[in-house]
Every structure is written in structure tokens, then in C-alpha cells.
Amino acid sequence: PPFTMDQKTRDGRRNRLYGLAFTLTSLVAGTVYGWPALRRDLIKEGGLTEKELGAVFTCGAWSVQGGRFAAGLIRDSLGTRRTACGCLLAVLIGAVLIATVPSDNFAGLAFGMLFLGLGSGAQLCIQPVTGLFPENASAAMATLSGAFQISGLVFLVCSGIARGGAERIGAYLLYAGCVCVLLVLSWMYLPYGFKFTLDDDGENDAKGKDEEVGHLDEEKATASATALPVVLSDGKTRVAATGKEGTHTKPPPVDEKPPPPLSHLTRRGQLFSDEYVALLAWFSFCVTPAQYYVLSIGWQLERKGDDDGAYTSAFVVLYAASAALAPIGGAVADKYGVGFAQGVATVLTGSSFLVLLSDSLPAQIAGMTLYSIGRLFVFALFFSNIGRRFGFAHYGTLVGFGMLTSAVLSMLQYPMFTLAIDESVDWVNVACAVAIAGCLPYTVWLSRREAREKREFAEKKAERSDAGSVEGTTVSSRA
């Protein structure tokens, strides 16, 4: 009989894998979004104009989005471990560049931010670890997105270390050392293949895709005449066809939750489905203004009177602190559906741009809080939507392509910033709010589709339960 781990061992292993994923995401995935803190340090050192600094950030922001496309494709070809470690190596190079190049070296700083942004690819590689938590999949995914925002504290912490006497070079070389440790741990513990499993031998998942398809085929095979309950290596009970008549007449168990509704499609079918195209449009129209917000917030706050940078630092702290609310976003998606949760994220993000129309600095605390929570939910729900609606067979490609598309569109953040400097910042903020609000009809449409699917599944579940009861009664009477 196949070896089956006890539940305590299984829980320990999956928690350790998730802990590594959370730590990795917290340190490298979204460091570039702590830009306001680094920007202020570079302004003090002197050498670059406001527009040049904006271009430096744009390089990092673009690589966060676009780099995930390459990481997704590589991960789907070479596996999790090698791709994640490659991304960490890029972060290491970026940290060394930020530490060593002079403040007037535009190219060096731009490439440093570009390489730092590639750390987001490591997050993409480890996100399928949430598949080990099927009972709380959206909450687990949202928590990783919260860790992404925690990584925005890296620049603020390095800034504090630099002011303490270590200088920029000492602070960022220390960070590079932390990345080296993560690189070693990732090579040791991340799965070699595509899929996170709880098997003793991590190499057993080298053909993770084939196994995943095999499991789907296995579950479909339970519709055959007779079946036996079998405990698989994942610890769950499945019903497998035996091909022997009269061996066992127990009906197959009724699924508690429906499978991802679009998981049966090929990769091409998923990419061109109406639901993926609509998700992509929603994500892109929310992310482009969100990128502009990070790029411009330090400059906008200074225009409102933030001379000592207190509110700029507050933004970085609020951005990271919002991570504590990540499980709430996931819980909302688990209970009410991703469509409803995406609607909440849309409203929160759009509202933050309306607050920027006020010249009151204290009011910006509320606006920055709305933005931080809204942005957190936007990214968390994009990832969660793909896992819940499409499954994980082509997760890397779907997320990567989405990131590439949004990266191309988010390049508009730089002309938006220059327009705000040269023309009217208020009109740019209003345009951002309007663009985000235009996505609300999509969230209503998706929420209604989820509600209909939930009703249909409940009806089918009831029918199968009734059929199973009748079959059991018939067998008993024959006996």
C-alpha cells in the first residue's frame, strides 16, 4: 500500500513551504514600490532632475510587471526552483548597483531598479504553494500579496540604516547579503518541477504538469461502473475505477466545491476566453493609475507642504501595513466570490485619487490608506481569480501574460507624470479615478456569473446526493 503521511507531518511541511514563500515575497517581490523613500535620499545626494528620477522608477515598475511574463514562461518550462533562483540572482545584481553607483548616474540607477523589479518573478514562481491550502485558497493567495506590499519597506529600512552611518553602499550591500541567504534556501527547499507537493522526494514533481492532468483524468474516470476509495499521496481520498464488477457498490463522493470553471480549456482557450480578456482589461485599467500614484505621490505631497518628508514616509509605512488586511480580502473572495471582492478593490483604489484633489495633508493619510488597501486587493484578486477560475495548469503563462500586458499599458505612467508636472496634476488625478470607475460593470458581470455557477453546482450536488441515496437503498434491498 502507498505510504501516506500523517496530517501533522503534512501540515508542518506545507507551513514551512508557505513560510519560505512569504519570506521571499516580503524581501524581494515589490521593493521598487518603496520608491518614495529612495527618491528622497537621491534628491538629498543630488544629481538627477525630478523627471529623470521618475524615469528611474518607471524602469523598476515596468520590470515588476513585464518581468513576470518571462518568469511565467520560464517557470512553465524549467520549473520553480531554477526560475525563482534566477530571479533572486537578478535582485542581487540590482541591490549591488543601487548600493554602488553615484546618485548622478542615471543609467546605473535605472538598471539597478530594473534588476530589483525582476524579484517579482520569484513571487510568481512560488504562488502555486497556495494550492496546498484548498480550504483557504484565496486567503492564502491574498496573504502572499500582502507580503508583496511588506517588501515596500525595504527602501525605507535601508534609508534608516544609511542615515545611521552605514551610507547607501553599506545599507544596500547588507540587503544584498539577505538576498544571498534567500537564494541558498530557495535552491534547497523549492520544488524542482512545476508543482508544490508534500512528497518526501521533491524531485518527484519534475513532471508536475503531467501529474496534474493525470489527476484530472483520474477523477473523471470515477464515472465508471465500479469504484474503490483509494488514499493518494496527497492524503485525500479519491474514488478510482477498478474494472471489477461487484467488488464495491459505494457511490462516488459528492464534491464539496466546484472545480475551476475554465480549467478544462487549453492554454490557448484560456488566453482567448472572454473572462480572461475582461480580467486583463480590469487589471490593466486599475494598475496603470496605481503605478502613477507611487511615481508621483512624493512629488504631490511636497507640493502640498510635506517639506520634511514625514507624509512620504507615512505612505511607505501605510503601504506595507495594509498587508495585515490581506486575509480579509481573500476571505471576502472565498465567501462572496472574486467578482464582488474585485468591485470592492476597484472602489477603494479609485477613491484614493479623489482624495488627492484636496490640498490638506492630513486628508492624504485617508487617501493613502484607501490606495494601499485597494492596490493590495487588486493584485491579490488578480492572482486569486486565475487560480479559482482557471486553475494552476497554465498559471505561470496566464499571470505572466497579464503582467506583460499591464506593463506595456502602465508605461503611460511616465507621460502622465510629465503631464502632471507641466500641465495640471488635478486633471490627471480625475482621469485616473474615471478610468478605474469604468471597470465596475465588469465586476458586477463576474459576480452574477459566479452566483449562477454556484446555484447550478448546488442543484447538481443535490441531484447526485439523491441519486446516491437511491442507489444505496436499492443495493441494500437486493442484499
C-alpha positions as CSV (number, residue, x, y, z in Angstrom):
1,P,0.0,0.0,0.0
2,P,1.2,3.5,-0.7
3,F,2.8,5.5,2.1
4,T,0.6,8.3,3.4
5,M,1.9,11.0,5.7
6,D,0.1,11.7,8.9
7,Q,-1.7,15.0,9.0
8,K,0.7,16.7,11.4
9,T,3.6,16.0,9.2
10,R,1.8,17.2,6.1
11,D,0.7,20.4,7.9
12,G,4.3,21.1,9.0
13,R,5.7,20.7,5.6
14,R,3.2,22.9,3.8
15,N,3.5,25.5,6.5
16,R,7.3,25.6,6.1
17,L,7.0,25.9,2.3
18,Y,4.5,28.7,2.8
19,G,6.8,30.4,5.3
20,L,9.6,30.4,2.8
21,A,7.3,31.8,0.1
22,F,6.1,34.5,2.5
23,T,9.6,35.5,3.5
24,L,10.8,35.5,-0.1
25,T,7.9,37.7,-1.2
26,S,8.4,40.1,1.7
27,L,12.0,40.8,0.9
28,V,12.3,40.9,-2.9
29,A,8.9,40.9,-4.8
30,G,7.9,44.5,-4.6
31,T,10.8,46.5,-3.2
32,V,10.6,49.1,-6.0
33,Y,7.3,50.3,-4.7
34,G,9.1,51.7,-1.7
35,W,10.5,54.2,-4.2
36,P,9.4,57.4,-2.3
37,A,12.0,56.7,0.4
38,L,14.8,56.0,-2.1
39,R,13.8,59.0,-4.2
40,R,14.1,61.3,-1.2
41,D,17.6,60.0,-0.4
42,L,18.7,60.5,-4.0
43,I,17.3,64.1,-4.0
44,K,19.4,64.8,-0.9
45,E,22.5,63.5,-2.6
46,G,21.7,65.5,-5.8
47,G,22.4,64.8,-9.4
48,L,19.1,64.0,-11.1
49,T,16.0,66.0,-12.0
50,E,12.5,65.1,-11.0
51,K,11.7,63.7,-14.4
52,E,14.9,61.7,-14.5
53,L,14.1,60.2,-11.1
54,G,10.6,59.4,-12.5
55,A,12.2,57.5,-15.4
56,V,14.4,55.5,-12.9
57,F,11.3,54.4,-11.1
58,T,9.5,53.6,-14.3
59,C,12.2,51.2,-15.2
60,G,11.7,49.3,-12.0
61,A,7.9,49.4,-12.1
62,W,8.0,48.1,-15.7
63,S,10.2,45.2,-14.8
64,V,8.0,44.2,-11.9
65,Q,5.1,43.8,-14.3
66,G,6.8,42.7,-17.6
67,G,9.5,40.5,-15.9
68,R,6.7,38.2,-14.7
69,F,5.8,37.3,-18.2
70,A,9.3,36.0,-18.9
71,A,9.4,34.4,-15.4
72,G,6.0,32.7,-16.1
73,L,7.1,31.2,-19.4
74,I,10.5,30.1,-17.9
75,R,8.8,28.6,-14.9
76,D,6.4,26.6,-17.1
77,S,9.4,25.3,-19.0
78,L,12.3,24.9,-16.5
79,G,10.4,24.6,-13.2
80,T,10.0,26.5,-10.0
81,R,13.5,26.2,-8.3
82,R,15.7,27.3,-11.2
83,T,13.4,30.2,-12.3
84,A,13.0,31.6,-8.7
85,C,16.7,31.4,-8.1
86,G,17.4,33.2,-11.4
87,C,15.1,36.0,-10.3
88,L,16.8,36.2,-7.0
89,L,20.2,36.5,-8.7
90,A,18.8,39.4,-10.7
91,V,17.7,41.1,-7.4
92,L,21.2,40.6,-6.0
93,I,22.7,42.4,-9.0
94,G,20.2,45.2,-8.7
95,A,21.0,45.6,-5.0
96,V,24.7,45.9,-5.7
97,L,24.1,48.5,-8.4
98,I,21.8,50.6,-6.1
99,A,24.5,50.4,-3.4
100,T,27.5,51.4,-5.5
101,V,26.5,53.8,-8.4
102,P,26.7,57.6,-7.8
103,S,23.5,59.5,-7.4
104,D,24.0,61.3,-10.7
105,N,24.4,58.0,-12.6
106,F,21.1,57.7,-14.4
107,A,21.9,54.5,-16.3
108,G,23.3,52.7,-13.3
109,L,20.3,53.6,-11.1
110,A,17.9,52.7,-13.9
111,F,19.4,49.3,-14.4
112,G,19.6,48.7,-10.6
113,M,15.8,49.3,-10.4
114,L,15.2,47.2,-13.5
115,F,17.0,44.2,-11.9
116,L,15.4,44.7,-8.5
117,G,12.0,44.6,-10.2
118,L,12.7,41.2,-11.5
119,G,12.3,39.9,-8.0
120,S,8.5,39.8,-8.7
121,G,9.2,36.8,-10.9
122,A,10.2,34.8,-7.8
123,Q,6.9,35.6,-6.3
124,L,5.1,34.3,-9.4
125,C,7.0,31.1,-9.1
126,I,6.1,30.4,-5.5
127,Q,2.4,31.5,-5.6
128,P,1.2,27.9,-6.6
129,V,2.1,27.0,-3.0
130,T,-1.4,28.2,-2.2
131,G,-2.7,25.0,-3.8
132,L,-1.6,23.2,-0.7
133,F,-4.3,25.1,1.2
134,P,-7.5,24.3,-0.8
135,E,-9.7,25.1,2.2
136,N,-8.5,28.8,2.2
137,A,-7.0,29.2,-1.3
138,S,-8.0,32.9,-1.7
139,A,-6.9,33.9,1.8
140,A,-3.5,32.2,1.3
141,M,-3.1,34.0,-2.1
142,A,-4.1,37.3,-0.6
143,T,-1.6,36.9,2.2
144,L,1.2,36.5,-0.3
145,S,0.0,39.7,-2.0
146,G,0.2,41.3,1.5
147,A,3.8,40.1,1.7
148,F,4.4,41.8,-1.6
149,Q,3.5,45.1,-0.1
150,I,5.6,44.5,3.0
151,S,8.6,44.4,0.7
152,G,7.9,48.1,0.0
153,L,9.5,48.7,3.4
154,V,13.0,47.6,2.2
155,F,13.9,51.0,0.8
156,L,12.7,52.8,4.0
157,V,14.7,50.4,6.2
158,C,17.8,50.8,4.1
159,S,17.3,54.6,4.2
160,G,17.3,54.5,8.0
161,I,20.4,52.3,8.1
162,A,22.1,54.7,5.7
163,R,21.3,57.7,7.9
164,G,22.7,55.7,10.9
165,G,26.1,55.9,9.4
166,A,26.3,52.9,7.0
167,E,25.7,55.2,4.0
168,R,23.8,54.0,1.0
169,I,26.5,51.5,0.0
170,G,26.5,49.7,3.4
171,A,22.7,49.6,3.7
172,Y,22.1,48.0,0.3
173,L,25.1,45.6,0.5
174,L,23.5,44.4,3.7
175,Y,20.3,43.8,1.8
176,A,22.2,42.0,-0.9
177,G,23.6,39.7,1.8
178,C,20.0,38.9,2.9
179,V,19.1,38.1,-0.8
180,C,22.1,35.6,-0.9
181,V,20.7,33.7,2.1
182,L,17.3,33.6,0.4
183,L,18.9,32.3,-2.8
184,V,20.5,29.4,-0.9
185,L,17.3,28.5,0.9
186,S,15.3,28.6,-2.3
187,W,17.7,26.2,-4.0
188,M,17.5,23.8,-1.1
189,Y,13.7,23.8,-0.5
190,L,11.7,24.9,-3.5
191,P,10.4,22.1,-5.8
192,Y,12.5,21.3,-8.8
193,G,9.5,20.9,-11.1
194,F,6.2,22.8,-11.6
195,K,4.1,21.8,-8.7
196,F,4.3,22.1,-4.9
197,T,3.7,18.7,-3.3
198,L,4.1,17.2,0.1
199,D,6.1,14.1,-1.1
200,D,9.3,13.1,0.6
201,D,11.3,13.5,-2.6
202,G,10.9,17.0,-4.0
203,E,12.2,15.7,-7.4
204,N,9.0,13.6,-7.8
205,D,7.2,16.7,-9.1
206,A,9.5,17.2,-12.1
207,K,6.6,16.3,-14.3
208,G,4.1,18.2,-12.3
209,K,2.0,19.2,-15.2
210,D,1.5,15.7,-16.3
211,E,0.6,14.6,-12.8
212,E,-1.9,17.4,-12.6
213,V,-3.5,16.4,-15.8
214,G,-3.4,12.8,-14.7
215,H,-5.2,13.6,-11.5
216,L,-8.0,15.3,-13.5
217,D,-8.3,12.3,-15.8
218,E,-8.3,10.1,-12.7
219,E,-11.2,12.0,-11.2
220,K,-13.1,11.8,-14.5
221,A,-12.6,8.0,-14.5
222,T,-14.7,7.6,-11.3
223,A,-17.8,7.7,-13.5
224,S,-17.0,4.0,-14.5
225,A,-19.2,1.2,-13.3
226,T,-17.5,0.3,-10.1
227,A,-15.1,2.1,-7.8
228,L,-12.9,1.8,-4.7
229,P,-11.9,4.6,-2.3
230,V,-8.1,5.0,-2.5
231,V,-5.9,7.2,-0.3
232,L,-3.5,9.1,-2.6
233,S,-0.1,10.6,-1.7
234,D,-1.7,13.9,-1.0
235,G,-3.6,12.4,1.9
236,K,-7.0,12.9,0.2
237,T,-9.5,10.1,-0.6
238,R,-10.4,9.6,-4.2
239,V,-12.5,7.1,-5.9
240,A,-10.6,5.1,-8.6
241,A,-12.1,2.7,-11.2
242,T,-11.2,-0.9,-10.6
243,G,-12.7,-2.6,-13.6
244,K,-14.1,-5.4,-11.3
245,E,-17.8,-5.9,-11.1
246,G,-19.4,-6.4,-7.8
247,T,-16.3,-5.5,-5.8
248,H,-17.8,-2.4,-4.2
249,T,-21.0,-0.6,-4.8
250,K,-20.4,2.6,-2.8
251,P,-21.3,5.7,-5.0
252,P,-18.5,8.3,-5.6
253,P,-18.4,11.1,-3.0
254,V,-20.0,14.4,-3.8
255,D,-17.5,17.2,-4.3
256,E,-17.8,20.0,-1.7
257,K,-16.7,22.7,-4.1
258,P,-16.9,23.0,-7.9
259,P,-13.6,22.8,-9.9
260,P,-12.3,26.0,-11.6
261,P,-14.9,26.6,-14.3
262,L,-12.4,27.2,-17.1
263,S,-9.8,24.7,-16.0
264,H,-10.9,22.3,-18.8
265,L,-9.7,24.7,-21.5
266,T,-6.3,24.5,-23.2
267,R,-3.8,27.3,-22.6
268,R,-4.9,29.0,-25.8
269,G,-8.5,28.6,-24.9
270,Q,-8.0,30.2,-21.5
271,L,-5.9,33.1,-23.0
272,F,-8.7,33.9,-25.5
273,S,-11.7,33.3,-23.3
274,D,-14.0,36.3,-22.7
275,E,-13.4,36.0,-18.9
276,Y,-9.6,36.3,-19.2
277,V,-9.8,39.2,-21.6
278,A,-12.2,41.0,-19.3
279,L,-9.9,40.2,-16.3
280,L,-6.9,41.6,-18.2
281,A,-8.7,44.8,-19.0
282,W,-9.8,45.3,-15.4
283,F,-6.3,44.7,-14.1
284,S,-4.6,47.0,-16.6
285,F,-7.0,49.9,-16.1
286,C,-6.5,49.6,-12.3
287,V,-2.7,49.1,-12.4
288,T,-1.7,51.9,-14.7
289,P,-3.2,54.7,-12.4
290,A,-1.8,52.7,-9.4
291,Q,1.7,52.9,-10.8
292,Y,1.4,56.6,-11.5
293,Y,0.3,57.1,-7.9
294,V,3.5,55.6,-6.5
295,L,5.6,57.5,-9.0
296,S,4.0,60.9,-8.2
297,I,3.0,60.7,-4.6
298,G,6.2,62.0,-3.1
299,W,6.2,65.0,-5.5
300,Q,2.4,65.6,-4.9
301,L,2.9,65.6,-1.1
302,E,5.8,68.0,-1.4
303,R,3.5,70.4,-3.4
304,K,1.0,70.2,-0.5
305,G,3.7,71.2,2.1
306,D,5.4,67.9,3.1
307,D,8.8,69.6,3.4
308,D,10.3,67.2,5.9
309,G,9.2,64.1,4.2
310,A,7.0,62.9,7.1
311,Y,4.0,62.1,4.9
312,T,6.2,60.5,2.3
313,S,7.5,58.1,4.9
314,A,4.0,57.6,6.2
315,F,2.9,56.4,2.7
316,V,5.6,53.7,2.7
317,V,4.5,52.6,6.2
318,L,0.8,52.6,5.3
319,Y,1.6,50.7,2.1
320,A,3.3,48.0,4.0
321,A,0.9,47.9,6.9
322,S,-2.0,47.2,4.7
323,A,-0.6,43.7,4.3
324,A,-2.3,42.9,7.6
325,L,-5.6,43.2,5.8
326,A,-4.7,40.8,3.0
327,P,-6.5,37.8,4.6
328,I,-9.7,39.9,4.7
329,G,-9.6,40.4,1.0
330,G,-9.1,36.7,0.5
331,A,-11.9,35.8,3.0
332,V,-14.3,38.2,1.1
333,A,-13.4,36.4,-2.2
334,D,-13.9,33.0,-0.6
335,K,-17.3,33.9,0.8
336,Y,-18.8,36.3,-1.7
337,G,-16.8,35.5,-4.9
338,V,-13.9,37.2,-6.6
339,G,-16.3,39.4,-8.6
340,F,-17.7,41.1,-5.6
341,A,-14.2,41.4,-4.0
342,Q,-12.8,42.9,-7.2
343,G,-15.6,45.5,-7.1
344,V,-14.5,46.5,-3.6
345,A,-10.9,46.8,-4.7
346,T,-12.0,49.0,-7.6
347,V,-13.9,51.4,-5.4
348,L,-11.1,51.7,-2.9
349,T,-8.4,52.4,-5.5
350,G,-10.5,54.9,-7.4
351,S,-11.4,56.8,-4.3
352,S,-7.8,57.5,-3.4
353,F,-7.3,59.7,-6.5
354,L,-10.3,61.8,-5.5
355,V,-8.6,62.5,-2.1
356,L,-5.6,63.8,-4.0
357,L,-7.7,66.7,-5.2
358,S,-7.6,68.1,-1.6
359,D,-4.7,70.3,-0.5
360,S,-5.0,69.0,3.1
361,L,-2.0,66.9,4.1
362,P,-3.9,65.1,7.0
363,A,-6.6,64.1,4.5
364,Q,-3.9,62.4,2.4
365,I,-3.5,59.9,5.3
366,A,-7.0,58.6,4.5
367,G,-6.3,58.7,0.7
368,M,-3.0,56.8,1.1
369,T,-4.8,54.2,3.3
370,L,-7.5,53.7,0.6
371,Y,-4.9,53.4,-2.1
372,S,-2.7,50.9,-0.1
373,I,-5.7,48.6,0.7
374,G,-7.2,49.0,-2.8
375,R,-3.9,48.2,-4.6
376,L,-3.3,45.2,-2.3
377,F,-6.7,43.8,-3.2
378,V,-6.3,44.5,-6.9
379,F,-3.2,42.4,-7.2
380,A,-4.3,39.7,-4.7
381,L,-7.6,39.2,-6.6
382,F,-5.9,39.1,-10.0
383,F,-3.8,36.2,-8.8
384,S,-6.7,34.6,-6.9
385,N,-9.1,35.0,-9.9
386,I,-6.8,33.0,-12.1
387,G,-6.3,30.2,-9.5
388,R,-10.1,30.0,-8.7
389,R,-11.4,30.5,-12.2
390,F,-8.7,28.9,-14.5
391,G,-6.8,26.5,-12.2
392,F,-3.0,26.2,-12.0
393,A,-2.2,24.1,-15.1
394,H,-1.2,27.3,-17.0
395,Y,-1.0,29.6,-14.1
396,G,2.5,30.9,-15.0
397,T,1.6,31.8,-18.5
398,L,-1.8,33.4,-17.6
399,V,-0.3,35.6,-14.9
400,G,2.9,36.4,-16.9
401,F,0.9,37.5,-20.0
402,G,-1.4,39.6,-17.8
403,M,1.6,41.2,-16.2
404,L,3.2,41.9,-19.6
405,T,0.1,43.5,-20.9
406,S,-0.4,45.7,-17.9
407,A,3.3,46.5,-18.1
408,V,3.0,47.8,-21.6
409,L,0.0,49.9,-20.7
410,S,1.5,51.1,-17.4
411,M,4.3,52.8,-19.4
412,L,1.7,55.6,-19.7
413,Q,2.6,56.4,-16.1
414,Y,5.6,58.4,-17.1
415,P,3.9,60.7,-19.7
416,M,1.1,61.0,-17.1
417,F,3.7,62.2,-14.6
418,T,5.3,64.7,-17.0
419,L,1.8,66.0,-17.9
420,A,1.1,66.5,-14.2
421,I,4.3,68.4,-13.8
422,D,3.9,70.6,-16.9
423,E,0.1,71.0,-17.1
424,S,-2.5,70.1,-14.4
425,V,-2.0,67.4,-11.8
426,D,-5.6,67.6,-10.7
427,W,-6.9,66.7,-14.2
428,V,-4.6,63.7,-14.3
429,N,-5.9,62.5,-10.9
430,V,-9.5,62.9,-12.1
431,A,-8.8,60.9,-15.3
432,C,-7.3,58.1,-13.1
433,A,-10.4,58.0,-11.0
434,V,-12.7,57.9,-14.0
435,A,-10.7,55.2,-15.7
436,I,-10.9,52.9,-12.6
437,A,-14.6,53.6,-12.1
438,G,-15.2,52.4,-15.7
439,C,-14.3,48.9,-14.6
440,L,-17.1,48.5,-12.1
441,P,-19.6,47.0,-14.7
442,Y,-17.2,44.1,-15.3
443,T,-17.1,43.3,-11.6
444,V,-20.9,43.2,-11.5
445,W,-21.0,40.9,-14.5
446,L,-18.5,38.5,-13.0
447,S,-20.3,38.4,-9.6
448,R,-23.5,37.5,-11.3
449,R,-21.8,34.7,-13.3
450,E,-20.3,33.3,-10.1
451,A,-23.7,33.4,-8.4
452,R,-25.3,31.5,-11.3
453,E,-22.5,28.8,-11.3
454,K,-22.9,28.4,-7.6
455,R,-26.6,27.8,-7.9
456,E,-26.1,25.3,-10.7
457,F,-23.5,23.4,-8.8
458,A,-25.7,23.2,-5.7
459,E,-28.5,21.8,-7.8
460,K,-26.3,19.2,-9.4
461,K,-24.8,18.3,-6.0
462,A,-28.3,17.8,-4.6
463,E,-29.2,15.6,-7.6
464,R,-26.1,13.4,-7.1
465,S,-26.8,13.1,-3.4
466,D,-30.3,12.0,-4.2
467,A,-29.1,9.5,-6.8
468,G,-26.6,8.1,-4.4
469,S,-29.2,7.6,-1.7
470,V,-31.5,5.8,-4.1
471,E,-28.6,3.5,-5.3
472,G,-27.7,2.7,-1.8
473,T,-31.2,1.8,-0.9
474,T,-31.5,-0.4,-3.9
475,V,-28.3,-2.3,-3.1
476,S,-29.4,-2.8,0.5
477,S,-32.7,-4.2,-0.6
478,R,-31.0,-6.6,-3.0
479,A,-28.7,-7.8,-0.3
